[in-house]
């Protein structure tokens, strides 16, 4: 998993996509490593936030096309590659209980953009470039991957991105909702964002993340069990700490309990 590095500093984890000679293109082993790392980080109750970034000045150039001849050359292999390998990786990111920030510099296209879309907050440099130009490779976006793009930017923008296959600059990407924030110093902005998240109540952040996803993709009425989970914060020490701290005009210290 050398091409996907994981480092933890205090309560913030850093995932680095590192294949700089190929603009951080991801081969199957790297997709699997992402799944493994995010599954492990999901279970780490001490974490408050995760930052995912690319090495060498680029975020990620998508899937490694050079290995397509061996990993997705048949119908069965192609379906397995997308529905199991890539889908599992993107699911591990999007369903990780901790907030995830994408720190985007340089190229963020194809599968790289899909990784960014799976994150909760996307911070990009003004020189970053975005797109999913797979129409030039002769294939469409897999349905499970398309669902995430639609959920973020809607039908009109998703159609424009996929049908044209055009590369967008950072300003246009922000205008279309692909990123929330532009910064001349992405590493610092991403870290400061993570630190602000880490100061908040972690259980509240996890519930926010979970129900944002639930109500975005399945807008039907919450079940009784889901309602109980949504209001479970009322029985936590963090809730008491937050309210009493506010009344006492002191900064709360949240423990995640």
N, C-alpha and C positions, 0 to 999 in steps of 0.2 A: 504494500500500500504506500510505497515511497512517493508515488505521483499524487497521492492525496494525503496531505499531512494534517495532523490534529494536535493542537497545543492548547493547554488550559492555563490561563493566568487569573488567579483568584476565582471569581464567579463568572468569567467570560471565556468562552471557547472560541478558538480560531481554526477554521478549516481552510486550507490552502490547496487550490488546484494547481499542480505543478508539472507541466509538460511544455515548458517555454519554447522548445525548438519547433513545436507544432502549434503554437499559439494556444496552448493548453487544451487542445482537442482531447476528448475523452474516449479511451478504448473501453472494452467491456470490463476489464479488470478495474478500471478507475470508477466506472459506474457502480460496480459491486462494492468497491471500497467506500464510496460515498454512502451507500446504503448501510454498510456496517458501522461506519463512524456515527452517522446520525441516529441509528438505532441505539447505540451505546450511550450517546449524549442524551437522548430522550430519557433514559433511565437514571441519569445523574441528577439527583434532587438538589444538589448544591449549586447548580448552574442557574444563572439568571438570563443569559443571552448568548447567542452564537453569531459570529461574523464569518461569512464565507467570502473568499477573495481569490484572485488569480496571481500567479507568480510572473515576474518578468514584464510587467506593464500591460498585461491583457487579462481579462476575466476568463473567457473560454470561447473557443471557436466551434463548439458543438461536438458532435460525434466524430470519431476518427474514420473517415471515409475509406481509408486504405485497408481497413480490416473487414469492410462490408462483404467482400468476396468469400470470406470464411465464416462470418458470424450471422449473416442475414441474406444468404444467396438463394434460399428456397422460401416458399410460402410459409412453411412451418417454422423455419429458423427466424424469418423476419417477424412473424407474429410473436414468437417467444422473446426475441430481442427487445421489441417495443412493449409488449404487454406484461412482461415479467421483469426484465433487467432494467430498462429505463423507467418504466412506470413505478417499480419498487423504489428506485432511487428518489424520484421526484415526490413520491408519497412519503418517504421517510423524512424528507425536508419539510414538506408542507404540514405533516401531522406531528412533527416533533413538538413536544409540549412547550419548549422554550421559544421565545421570539427569535427569529433569524433575520439578520441584516445582510444584504448583498452589497459588497463594496466593489463597485464596477469601474474599471479603468480599461481603456483600449477596446478591443474586440469583445462583443457580447452577442454572439449570433447562434442560430440553430439551437442545439441542445444547451449551449451556454445561456441563452436567453430563457430557455425553459427552466433552468436551474434558478435563475434570478426571479422569474415569475413565481416560483414555488416559495420564495422567501416572503417575509412579512413587510419589510421595508427595503427599498432599493435606493442607494445613494450612488450617483455616477459623476464622473469627471466630465467637463465640457467637451473633451475630445473623444469620449466614448462613442462607439458605433453599435447599432442594434439592427436585428432583422432575422428572418427565418427564410433564407433564399433557396429552399429545397426544391422549388419548382424547376430550378436550373439543374437539379440532379435527377429529375424525373419521378419524384414521389411526393405524396401529400403528407400532411402532419397526421400522425396516428391519432385515433379518436380520443383516447385517454389524455393525450398530451394537448389536443385541441381544446378539451374541456377547460383546462386551466387558463389557456390564452383567452378564451371567450369569457370566462369568469372575471378576468382582470379588465379587459378593454372592450368587450362587447362585440357584436356581430360586424358592425361596419369597419372598425379598425382591424379586427382579425382578418376580415376579407381582404382589406387593403394590403396588409402585411404578407399574407400567404399568396394571393393571386398575382401581385406585382413582383414579389420577391425582392423588393427594394431595400437598400441599407439606409437606415435613418440616422441622422445626427442626434446628439444628446438633447438639443432643444426641442426638436420635433418629437423625440421619444417621450419627453416630459409632457409636452402638450397632449399627446395621445394617451397618457396615463401609464406608460410602461415603467417610468421611474417617478419617485416623489420629490427628489431633491438633487440639485446639482451642486458640486463643490470643487473648488480648485485644489483642495487637499482631502481627497477621499478617505485615506486611512485615518486621519484625525477626526473627520466628521463622523465616520462610522463608529469609531471608538467612543466618541463623546455621546453619540446616540445610544450605544450599548450601555454606557455608564448611567445615563438618565433612566433607561429601562431598569437597570440593576438596582437603582435606588428605590424603585417602586415595589409594591407588594407582589412577590412572584406568583402566588396563587391567583391573584386577580389578573395578572398578565396571561397566565395559562388559560383561565376561563375566558377571557376576552378573545384570545387567539382561537380557542376551540369553537366558540359560538359565532364568531365572525365567519369562520369557515362553514359551520353547520347552516347558518341562516343565509349565506350567500349561495350555496349549492343546493340546499334542500329547504326552501322557504316555508314549508308547511308548518303548522302549529307544533310547538314543542310538546313532547309527551310529558306525562306526570313525572316520570323518572328524570327527564332532562330538566324540567322546572326545578326539581329538588337539587340537582347538581348545580344549576345556575345560581341558586341562592344559598349554596353550601357555605359561602364565605361568611355568613352570619354566625357560624359556629367556630370561627377561627380566631386564634390569638392575634393574627395580623389585623383583622378588622377592628378588634378592641384597641390595639396599638395605634392604628390610624386615626380613629375617632377621638380617643383620649388625648393623643398627641396634638390633634388640631385644637381641641378645646383648651389644652394647656399651653398652646403656642410653642410647642417644641417639635423638633424634627423626629418623625417616627423611625424606629429601627425595626425593619421587617425580618422575620426569621423563616418565613415559609411554613408556619404552623398555624 
